[in-house]
């Protein structure tokens, strides 16, 4: 007996119709799940009506299993097939934690909610885009757990970009989606499409509350024209039409490069591509991506470092035929300079020289600041600072010349200052009432842990913060 599920976001097209899919096996390892829903026990697999809890249970299960199966194959190809969820398997999927236009990954579960869109109710766990985005956070955490607590703007933004890439790549596992994408874009898949547009339903709901907080037709669109800017020189928040240092906003630069690269790689494989070509190229890109992520050092200029390692890893796939396309995507987005993209020489610690499944080494130091800098009078705030080994002396491009790689402690401090500025740090227990700065409707992503007489900033979750002022 099959189940019904959505191909992608339920608002990606008018009058969407679910499709029949094989019953997902949530117990299949290494990326296994348990699903928690208001109904206990869970309903048996069957054809349930859209709009019912039973339909949502199996739609979310199918999306999670589809994405996890995809990444399982990619991990095996990258030599890390034995890895599982950072908190251990199975990973809970909490289908509906209550009223909130939100979803998050917190190293305990994939967490989903429900909220209002006019007179309709939106369930974040019903959208494959949202499920596979949050799944992407958990997948990246399994591959590179040190990124979870890395206090750099670009590592946080890359985590969000990886979630969006996960959503797109998981959608492309369906032949029906691949056929529609090729037909509607005339094989130029980096055009705006139902695949590039992410979480349309939640985007619609958010737009009713905050019209400039999301793209005009979705939450985020991978088909965009944003280029790299130093996040330390950007505002901490901005409308969706502009770039800011806020991680979801800034993530669109790397996601845009990904879609440009995927489109170019497809035409390298076949100038008149088929759906089979597209799934093969999706697998190739994901393999290159994971190998690049494993090798990239955790540094403030993480975008350029992971881009260079992606170029390096691409030399071992399809006889290096994709490397020029990937160079073009990263140069176009100003993530890399032309010089760095063309002349940087692989180092023995880079992706090509590392053993399969090995990760770039890093160490951690601390930056200590007077608490007054963050509104914590009489305290000292400790920020952990990652120091990855820098195999490439390269930096991202800027409008004129080349950006200077940011200093580790300065970049980490700027990131934490942004967190406090946006109300993302749970600091209330450590502040006097007279010193509190209140940010209504904002969910925290970080907290303060007592470390002797000091307070250490740590991450609690990757939170989508749907529909809330940032």
C-alpha positions in Angstrom: 0.0 0.0 0.0 1.6 3.3 -1.0 1.2 6.6 0.8 0.4 10.1 -0.5 3.0 12.8 -0.3 3.8 16.2 -1.8 6.5 16.4 -4.5 7.8 19.7 -3.1 6.1 22.6 -1.3 2.3 22.4 -1.3 2.1 25.9 -2.6 4.7 25.5 -5.4 1.9 25.3 -8.0 -1.8 26.2 -8.1 -4.1 23.3 -7.3 -1.4 20.9 -6.2 -2.0 17.2 -6.2 -0.1 14.7 -4.0 1.6 11.7 -5.6 1.8 8.1 -4.5 5.1 7.1 -3.0 6.4 3.9 -1.5 5.9 3.5 2.3 8.9 5.2 3.9 10.9 3.0 6.3 11.8 5.3 9.1 13.9 2.6 10.8 16.3 2.3 7.9 19.9 3.2 9.0 22.2 4.8 9.3 19.9 7.9 9.2 16.9 6.5 11.0 14.0 8.4 12.5 11.1 8.2 15.0 8.1 10.3 14.3 6.2 12.0 17.1 2.7 13.3 16.4 -0.5 14.0 18.4 -1.9 10.6 17.3 -0.6 7.7 19.3 -0.1 5.1 18.0 0.8 6.4 14.5 -1.7 5.5 11.7 -0.9 2.6 9.4 0.3 3.6 5.9 -2.7 4.2 3.6 -4.1 6.8 1.2 -5.3 9.6 3.5 -7.1 12.8 2.5 -5.0 15.9 2.1 -5.5 18.2 5.1 -5.8 15.4 7.7 -3.3 14.7 10.4 -2.7 11.2 9.0 -1.8 12.6 5.6 0.7 15.0 7.2 2.3 12.2 9.2 3.1 10.2 6.1 3.9 13.2 3.9 6.6 14.3 6.5 7.9 10.8 6.8 8.2 10.4 3.1 10.1 13.7 2.7 12.5 12.9 5.5 13.1 9.4 4.2 13.6 10.6 0.6 16.2 13.2 1.8 18.0 10.8 4.2 18.2 8.1 1.5 19.8 10.6 -0.9 22.4 11.8 1.6 23.1 8.2 2.7 24.3 7.4 -0.8 26.3 10.6 -1.0 28.0 9.9 2.3 28.9 6.4 1.2 30.4 7.8 -2.0 32.4 10.3 0.0 33.9 7.6 2.3 31.9 8.5 5.4 29.1 6.0 5.0 29.3 4.9 8.7 28.3 8.3 10.1 24.9 8.9 11.6 23.1 11.7 13.4 25.2 13.8 15.8 22.8 13.1 18.7 22.6 9.4 17.8 20.0 7.4 15.9 17.1 7.5 15.6 16.5 11.2 15.2 13.0 12.3 16.3 10.8 14.2 14.0 8.4 16.2 16.1 5.6 16.9 13.6 3.7 19.7 15.5 5.1 21.3 18.6 2.4 24.0 18.7 1.5 27.4 17.4 4.5 29.1 15.6 5.5 29.7 12.0 8.7 28.0 12.6 10.9 24.9 12.3 14.3 24.1 13.7 17.1 21.6 14.3 18.6 21.5 17.8 20.7 18.3 18.0 17.7 16.7 19.7 15.1 16.5 16.9 13.7 18.0 13.7 11.0 20.3 15.1 8.0 21.6 13.2 5.0 23.8 14.1 1.8 25.2 12.7 0.6 28.8 12.2 -2.0 30.9 10.4 -2.1 32.1 6.8 -5.2 34.3 6.8 -8.1 31.9 7.6 -5.9 28.8 6.7 -3.5 26.8 8.9 0.0 26.2 7.6 2.0 23.2 8.9 5.7 23.6 8.5 6.2 19.8 8.6 3.9 19.3 5.7 6.3 20.9 3.2 9.1 18.7 1.8 11.1 21.9 1.3 11.1 22.7 5.0 11.5 19.1 6.1 14.5 18.6 3.8 16.0 22.0 4.8 16.0 21.0 8.5 17.2 17.6 7.6 20.1 19.3 5.8 21.2 20.9 9.1 21.3 17.5 10.7 23.1 16.0 7.8 25.8 18.7 7.8 26.1 18.3 11.6 26.7 14.6 11.1 29.5 15.3 8.5 31.1 18.4 10.2 29.9 18.7 13.8 32.4 21.5 14.6 30.4 23.8 12.4 27.5 23.7 14.8 29.2 25.9 17.4 31.5 27.8 15.0 31.0 31.5 15.8 31.5 33.0 12.3 29.0 34.6 10.1 29.9 32.5 7.0 29.8 29.2 8.8 26.3 29.9 10.2 25.1 31.1 6.7 26.6 28.0 5.1 24.6 25.8 7.4 21.5 27.6 6.1 22.6 27.3 2.5 23.3 23.6 3.0 19.7 23.2 4.2 18.4 24.9 1.1 20.7 22.8 -1.1 19.4 19.7 0.6 15.8 20.7 -0.1 16.5 21.3 -3.8 18.6 18.1 -4.2 16.0 16.0 -2.4 13.3 17.3 -4.7 15.4 16.4 -7.7 15.2 12.7 -6.6 11.7 12.6 -8.0 11.5 11.9 -11.8 8.4 14.0 -12.1 10.1 17.1 -10.6 13.1 16.6 -12.9 10.8 16.4 -16.0 8.9 19.5 -15.0 12.1 21.5 -14.2 13.7 20.7 -17.6 10.5 21.5 -19.5 9.7 24.8 -17.7 13.2 26.2 -17.8 14.1 25.0 -21.3 17.0 23.1 -19.7 18.4 26.2 -18.1 17.7 25.1 -14.5 19.1 28.2 -12.8 16.1 30.1 -13.9 13.4 30.8 -11.4 11.2 27.7 -11.1 9.2 25.7 -8.6 12.5 24.0 -7.6 14.4 27.2 -7.0 11.6 28.7 -5.0 11.7 27.3 -1.5 8.9 27.1 1.0 6.3 29.1 -0.9 3.5 28.3 1.5 5.4 29.6 4.5 6.6 32.6 2.5 2.9 33.5 1.8 2.1 33.3 5.4 5.1 35.4 6.5 4.3 38.0 3.8 1.0 38.7 5.4 2.8 39.6 8.6 6.0 41.1 7.3 5.8 41.9 3.6 9.5 42.7 3.1 10.9 39.8 5.2 10.7 37.2 2.4 10.9 37.0 -1.4 7.8 38.1 -3.3 6.9 34.5 -4.3 8.5 32.2 -1.7 10.6 32.2 1.4 13.9 32.2 -0.5 14.7 31.8 -4.1 17.9 30.1 -5.2 17.6 31.8 -8.6 19.0 35.2 -7.4 21.7 37.6 -8.4 23.3 38.3 -5.0 27.1 38.5 -4.8 29.5 38.2 -1.9 30.1 41.1 0.5 32.1 41.0 3.7 29.5 40.2 6.3 31.3 42.4 8.9 30.5 45.3 6.6 26.8 44.5 6.2 23.8 45.5 8.4 22.7 42.8 10.8 19.3 42.8 9.1 17.7 44.0 5.9 14.7 43.4 3.7 14.7 40.3 1.5 15.6 42.5 -1.5 19.0 43.2 0.1 21.9 41.3 1.6 22.6 41.4 5.3 24.8 39.4 7.7 21.8 37.5 9.1 22.6 33.9 8.2 19.4 33.0 6.3 19.7 36.2 4.2 23.5 35.8 3.6 23.0 32.1 2.8 21.4 33.1 -0.6 24.8 34.0 -2.0 26.2 30.5 -1.7 22.9 28.9 -2.7 22.8 31.0 -5.8 26.3 29.8 -6.7 25.1 26.2 -6.2 22.2 26.6 -8.6 24.4 28.3 -11.2 26.9 25.5 -10.9 24.3 22.7 -11.1 22.9 24.3 -14.3 26.3 24.5 -15.9 27.3 21.0 -14.9 24.1 19.7 -16.4 24.9 21.2 -19.8 28.5 19.9 -19.6 27.1 16.4 -19.2 24.6 16.8 -22.0 23.6 19.8 -24.1 20.1 18.3 -24.4 19.8 16.9 -21.0 17.3 14.3 -19.8 15.9 13.7 -16.3 18.5 10.9 -15.9 21.2 13.4 -16.6 19.9 15.7 -14.0 19.8 13.1 -11.3 23.3 12.1 -12.1 24.6 15.6 -12.0 22.8 16.2 -8.7 24.6 13.2 -7.3 27.9 14.4 -8.7 27.4 17.9 -7.2 26.4 16.5 -3.8 29.5 14.2 -3.7 31.8 17.1 -4.6 30.1 19.3 -2.0 30.5 16.8 0.8 34.1 16.2 0.0 34.7 19.9 -0.1 32.9 20.4 3.2 35.0 17.7 4.8 38.2 19.3 3.7 37.4 23.0 4.2 39.0 24.5 7.3 36.7 26.2 9.7 37.8 29.8 9.1 36.1 33.2 9.1 36.2 33.3 5.3 34.5 29.9 5.1 32.7 30.6 1.8 36.0 31.0 -0.1 37.6 28.1 1.7 34.8 25.6 1.0 34.6 26.9 -2.6 38.3 26.2 -3.2 37.9 22.7 -1.7 34.9 22.1 -3.9 37.0 23.0 -6.9 39.7 20.7 -5.7 37.3 17.8 -5.1 35.7 18.3 -8.5 38.9 17.3 -10.2 38.2 13.6 -9.2 34.7 13.6 -10.6 33.9 13.2 -14.3 37.5 13.6 -15.2 37.5 17.2 -13.9 35.0 18.3 -16.5 32.9 20.2 -14.0 35.8 22.3 -12.6 35.6 25.2 -15.0 31.8 25.5 -14.5 32.3 25.5 -10.7 35.0 28.2 -11.1 32.6 30.3 -13.1 29.9 30.0 -10.5 32.1 31.1 -7.6 33.7 33.9 -9.5 30.4 35.2 -10.7 29.1 35.3 -7.1 32.4 37.0 -6.0 33.0 34.2 -3.5 36.4 33.7 -5.2 38.6 36.0 -7.2 39.5 35.0 -10.7 43.1 34.6 -9.6 42.2 32.3 -6.7 39.9 30.2 -8.8 42.4 29.6 -11.5 45.9 29.6 -9.9 45.4 28.2 -6.4 47.4 25.0 -6.2 46.1 22.0 -4.2 47.8 21.5 -0.9 48.5 18.1 0.7 45.9 18.8 3.3 43.2 19.6 0.7 40.4 17.4 -0.5 42.5 15.6 -3.1 45.3 14.9 -0.7 43.1 13.8 2.3 42.1 10.2 3.0 38.5 9.4 2.1 36.3 10.7 4.9 39.0 12.6 6.7 38.2 16.1 7.9 40.3 19.3 8.0 42.0 19.8 11.4 41.1 22.7 13.6 41.8 24.0 17.1 39.8 26.3 19.4 40.9 29.3 21.3 38.8 31.9 23.1 38.1 35.6 22.8 37.2 37.2 26.1 35.2 40.5 26.3 33.8 42.7 29.0 30.1 41.8 29.4 29.1 45.4 29.0 29.8 45.1 25.3 26.8 42.7 25.2 24.6 44.3 27.9 25.9 41.9 30.6 27.1 44.3 33.3 29.8 42.9 35.6 30.3 39.7 33.6 33.0 38.5 31.2 31.8 36.8 28.0 33.8 34.0 26.4 33.5 33.2 22.7 35.0 30.0 21.3 37.1 30.8 18.2 37.7 28.0 15.6 41.2 28.0 14.0 41.3 25.8 11.0 44.5 25.1 9.1 44.5 27.4 6.1 45.6 25.4 3.0 44.9 28.2 0.6 46.0 31.8 0.9 42.9 33.0 -0.9 40.1 35.4 0.0 36.7 36.3 -1.6 36.4 39.0 -4.2 35.1 42.4 -3.5 34.0 45.2 -5.9 37.7 46.4 -6.2 40.6 44.2 -5.5 40.6 41.3 -3.0 39.1 41.1 0.5 41.6 40.7 3.3 40.8 37.4 5.2 39.1 38.4 8.5 40.9 37.9 11.8 39.4 35.0 13.6 38.6 36.6 16.9 37.2 39.8 15.2 34.9 37.7 13.0 33.7 35.6 15.9 33.1 38.7 18.0 31.2 40.4 15.2 29.0 37.4 14.8 28.1 37.3 18.5 27.5 41.0 18.5 25.0 40.4 15.7 23.3 37.7 17.7 22.8 40.0 20.6 21.7 42.8 18.3 19.0 40.5 16.8 17.9 39.1 20.2 19.1 35.7 19.4 21.0 35.0 22.7 19.0 33.8 25.7 20.7 36.2 28.2 17.8 37.1 30.5 18.9 34.9 33.4 22.2 36.7 33.5 20.9 40.3 33.2 19.4 42.6 35.8 15.9 43.7 34.9 17.2 47.3 34.5 19.6 46.2 31.7 17.3 43.9 29.7 16.8 44.6 26.0 13.6 42.9 24.8 13.0 41.5 21.3 9.4 40.5 21.0 8.5 37.4 18.9 12.2 36.4 18.4 13.3 32.8 19.2 16.8 32.5 20.5 19.4 30.3 18.8 22.2 30.7 21.4 22.5 30.6 25.2 25.0 31.6 27.9 26.6 28.8 30.0 28.4 29.6 33.2 32.1 28.8 33.0 33.4 29.7 36.4 32.8 33.4 36.7 32.5 33.8 33.0 29.7 33.3 30.5 30.3 31.2 27.4 28.2 31.7 24.2 26.9 28.4 22.8 24.5 27.4 20.1 21.2 25.8 21.0 19.6 25.4 17.6 19.5 26.3 13.9 16.1 28.1 13.9 14.3 29.2 10.8 12.4 32.0 12.7 9.7 31.9 10.0 7.4 34.9 10.1 9.1 36.7 12.9 10.9 40.0 12.8 14.6 39.4 12.7 
